[in-house]
Amino acid sequence: MDAPVRIGLAGYGFGGRYFHAPLLASTPDCEFLGVVTTSPERREQVTRELGRPAYASLEELVRAGAEAVAISTPAATHIPLAQQALKLGLAVVCDKPFALNAASARETVELAERLGAPLTVYQNRRWDSDFLTLRRLVAEGALGTLTRLESRFERFQPEPGPPAAGGGTLLDFGSHLVDQALVLSGPVERVYAELRHREGADGLDDDVFVALTHRGGAQSHLSGSWRQGAPGPRFRATGTTGTYLVDGLDGQEALLVGGASPASEGDRWGIEPEYRWGRVLRGDHAEPAPSARGRWDLFYPAFAAAVRGTRPLPVDPWDAVATATVLDAARAAAATGEVVRLA
């Protein structure tokens, strides 16, 4: 039972290539078998870049001895592939957005429970350096009682804008923004949203604002954009006694895209330089808030341990249903201009 979990990867686009393959290859608890892809170009890439086999289907991956699969394909394929993998007896990691709507998310989680198969969602941003730092500050009481979270994923790429594979900005960036808000402040009772849609045949939203009122009274103001020429702070988290302010994105994405990995960086992985630290501000008084180490590298070891039955899943799949429920409400609120109340 201590043997590495034999796992494959479905999809070798940007997410599979940079966010999953290097982490799987760096995890001793996983034996990375190869990649499921039908694209001839991607199959050649897999062989050249990873030195691992490419498989034509999930069935072929199972015949190769896989126990699990990480799904990193276009958003609309997540649920069909996750359900197929579960029925084949595979444990599943599904990239975000987990589902296009809450109903299909709930159906898939219930299927996994009936089959007794481990299912989790790749919410890697829970292990961002800045988010871990914010959680630490809240737990220590450094901000007092948290009253408002401002959280942003904003980029300036007006053309071509958000990739269609992600399902639009609300689903793509919003899946992370809402998940973090729920982890930090708990369930939501009211949702308001504004969406701006890109001109063209696909009509994807590329600029979104979502306001959440949590049951505990805290508010979360979430922004995602591909058209923002002046991105705002990553977090401005305000409590009754202070505010945590931090700019820029966690550095792990840039490391992976640049070819680094936890295996190549060792103990340096996820450590933010001091100039990227945030600050805790109380009026004119400001003090540095040393950044926690970013730990995307912990996700797959935790998943492997869950498959072996020695610890819980790194992300409860019902959390993804809760996130999808909020995103459904945001879509409805944007369509009507009204606040949507959740049961």
Residue pairs with C-beta under 8 A, 6 or more apart in sequence:
1 308
1 309
2 308
4 28
4 29
4 30
4 31
4 304
5 29
5 30
5 31
5 67
5 68
5 91
5 303
5 304
5 307
5 308
6 30
6 31
6 33
6 65
6 66
6 67
6 68
7 24
7 30
7 31
7 32
7 33
7 66
7 67
7 68
7 69
7 70
7 304
8 32
8 33
8 34
8 35
8 36
8 55
8 61
8 64
8 66
8 68
8 69
8 70
9 16
9 20
9 21
9 24
9 32
9 34
9 35
9 36
9 69
9 70
9 72
10 16
10 35
10 36
10 37
10 58
10 61
10 69
10 70
10 71
10 72
10 73
10 81
10 85
11 35
11 36
11 37
11 71
11 72
11 73
11 74
11 95
12 21
12 35
12 37
12 39
12 42
12 45
12 46
12 72
13 42
13 72
13 73
13 74
13 165
14 163
15 72
15 95
16 35
16 70
16 72
16 73
17 45
17 49
18 253
18 256
18 257
19 72
19 95
19 122
19 124
19 253
19 256
20 70
20 72
20 95
20 122
21 32
21 35
21 50
22 256
22 261
22 262
22 263
23 256
23 261
23 262
23 296
23 297
23 299
23 300
24 30
24 32
24 70
24 300
25 32
25 50
25 261
25 263
26 261
26 262
26 263
26 297
27 262
27 297
27 300
27 301
27 304
28 301
29 300
29 301
29 304
29 305
30 300
30 301
30 303
30 304
32 50
32 52
33 52
33 53
33 61
33 64
33 65
33 66
34 46
34 50
34 52
34 53
34 54
34 55
34 61
34 64
35 42
35 46
35 50
35 52
35 53
35 54
35 55
36 54
36 55
36 56
36 57
36 58
36 60
36 61
36 69
37 43
37 46
37 54
37 55
38 56
42 54
43 54
46 52
46 53
46 54
47 53
47 54
53 64
55 61
55 64
58 69
58 81
58 84
58 85
58 88
58 90
59 88
61 69
61 90
62 88
62 89
62 90
66 90
67 90
67 91
67 307
68 90
68 91
68 92
68 93
68 118
68 303
68 307
69 85
69 90
69 91
69 92
69 93
70 92
70 93
70 94
70 95
70 122
71 77
71 78
71 81
71 82
71 85
71 92
71 93
71 94
71 95
72 95
72 122
73 81
73 95
73 165
74 164
74 165
74 166
74 167
75 97
75 100
75 165
75 166
75 167
75 171
75 172
76 100
76 167
78 94
78 95
78 97
78 98
78 99
79 98
79 99
79 100
79 104
79 105
79 107
79 108
81 94
82 92
82 94
82 98
82 108
82 119
83 108
83 111
85 92
86 92
86 108
86 111
86 112
86 115
86 117
86 119
87 111
87 115
89 115
89 117
90 117
91 117
91 118
91 119
91 303
91 306
91 307
92 112
92 117
92 118
92 119
92 120
93 120
93 121
93 122
93 300
93 303
94 119
94 120
94 121
94 122
94 320
95 121
95 122
96 121
96 122
96 123
96 172
96 175
96 176
96 179
96 320
97 166
97 167
97 171
97 172
97 174
97 175
97 324
97 327
98 105
98 108
98 121
98 175
98 317
98 320
98 323
98 324
99 105
99 108
99 320
99 324
100 167
100 171
101 324
101 328
102 321
102 324
102 325
102 327
102 328
105 320
105 321
105 324
106 321
108 119
108 317
109 119
109 317
109 318
109 320
109 321
112 118
112 119
112 317
118 303
118 306
118 307
118 313
119 313
119 317
120 303
120 306
120 313
120 314
120 315
120 316
120 317
121 315
121 317
121 319
121 320
122 299
122 315
123 175
123 176
123 179
123 315
123 319
123 320
124 296
124 299
125 131
125 176
125 179
125 180
125 250
126 179
126 180
126 183
126 315
127 294
127 295
127 296
127 298
127 299
128 250
128 252
128 294
129 250
129 251
129 252
129 270
129 272
129 291
129 292
129 293
129 294
130 234
130 235
130 246
130 250
130 278
130 291
131 180
131 235
131 250
132 292
132 293
132 294
132 295
133 244
133 246
133 278
133 289
133 290
133 291
133 292
134 184
134 235
134 237
134 244
134 246
135 183
135 184
136 292
137 143
137 237
137 244
137 280
137 289
138 146
138 184
138 237
138 239
142 239
142 241
142 242
142 244
142 280
142 289
143 237
143 238
143 239
143 240
143 241
143 242
143 243
143 244
143 280
144 239
144 240
144 241
144 242
145 239
145 240
146 184
146 185
146 218
146 237
146 238
146 239
147 217
147 218
147 219
147 238
147 239
147 240
148 218
148 219
148 220
148 221
148 237
148 238
149 181
149 184
149 185
149 218
149 219
149 220
149 221
149 235
149 236
149 237
149 238
150 220
150 221
150 223
150 232
150 233
150 235
150 236
150 237
150 238
151 177
151 180
151 181
151 220
151 221
151 222
151 223
151 234
151 235
152 177
152 222
152 223
152 224
152 225
152 231
152 232
152 233
152 234
152 235
153 173
153 176
153 177
153 223
153 224
153 225
153 249
154 223
154 224
154 225
154 228
154 231
154 232
155 225
155 226
155 228
155 231
156 226
156 227
156 228
156 229
156 231
157 226
157 227
158 226
158 227
161 198
161 204
161 206
161 226
161 227
162 168
162 169
162 172
162 198
162 204
162 205
162 206
162 226
163 172
164 202
164 204
166 172
167 204
168 204
168 205
168 206
169 204
169 205
169 206
169 207
169 208
169 224
169 225
169 226
170 193
170 195
170 205
170 208
170 210
170 224
170 327
170 330
170 331
171 327
172 224
173 208
173 224
174 208
174 210
174 222
174 224
174 327
174 330
175 323
175 327
177 210
177 222
177 223
177 224
178 210
178 212
178 222
178 323
178 326
178 327
179 319
179 320
179 323
181 188
181 212
181 214
181 220
181 222
182 188
182 319
182 322
182 323
182 326
183 319
184 218
184 220
185 212
185 214
185 216
185 218
185 220
186 214
186 215
186 216
186 218
187 214
187 215
187 322
187 342
188 212
188 213
188 214
188 215
188 326
188 329
188 342
189 213
189 214
189 215
189 341
189 342
190 212
190 213
190 339
190 340
190 341
190 342
191 210
191 211
191 212
191 213
191 326
191 329
191 330
191 333
191 339
191 340
191 341
191 342
192 210
192 211
192 333
192 338
192 339
192 340
193 208
193 209
193 210
193 211
193 329
193 330
193 331
193 333
193 334
194 208
194 209
194 334
195 205
195 207
195 208
195 330
195 331
195 334
196 205
196 206
196 207
196 208
196 227
197 203
197 204
197 205
197 206
198 204
198 205
198 206
206 225
206 226
206 227
207 224
207 225
207 226
207 227
207 228
208 222
208 223
208 224
208 225
208 330
208 334
209 221
209 222
209 223
210 220
210 221
210 222
210 223
210 326
210 330
211 219
211 220
211 221
211 222
212 219
212 220
212 221
212 222
212 326
213 219
214 220
223 232
225 231
233 245
233 246
233 247
234 246
234 247
234 248
234 249
235 244
235 245
235 246
235 278
236 243
236 244
236 245
237 243
237 244
241 282
242 280
242 281
242 282
243 280
243 281
243 282
244 278
244 279
244 280
244 281
244 289
245 278
245 279
245 280
245 281
246 277
246 278
246 279
246 289
247 278
248 276
250 272
250 294
251 270
251 272
251 276
251 294
252 269
252 270
252 294
252 296
255 261
255 265
255 269
260 269
261 269
262 269
262 296
262 297
269 293
269 294
269 297
270 293
270 294
270 295
270 296
270 297
271 291
271 293
271 294
272 291
272 293
272 294
274 288
274 290
276 291
277 288
277 289
277 290
277 291
278 288
278 289
278 291
279 286
279 287
279 288
279 289
280 286
280 287
280 289
298 314
299 314
302 311
302 313
302 314
303 313
303 314
305 311
306 312
306 313
306 314
325 342
326 342
329 340
329 342
330 340
332 340
333 339
333 340
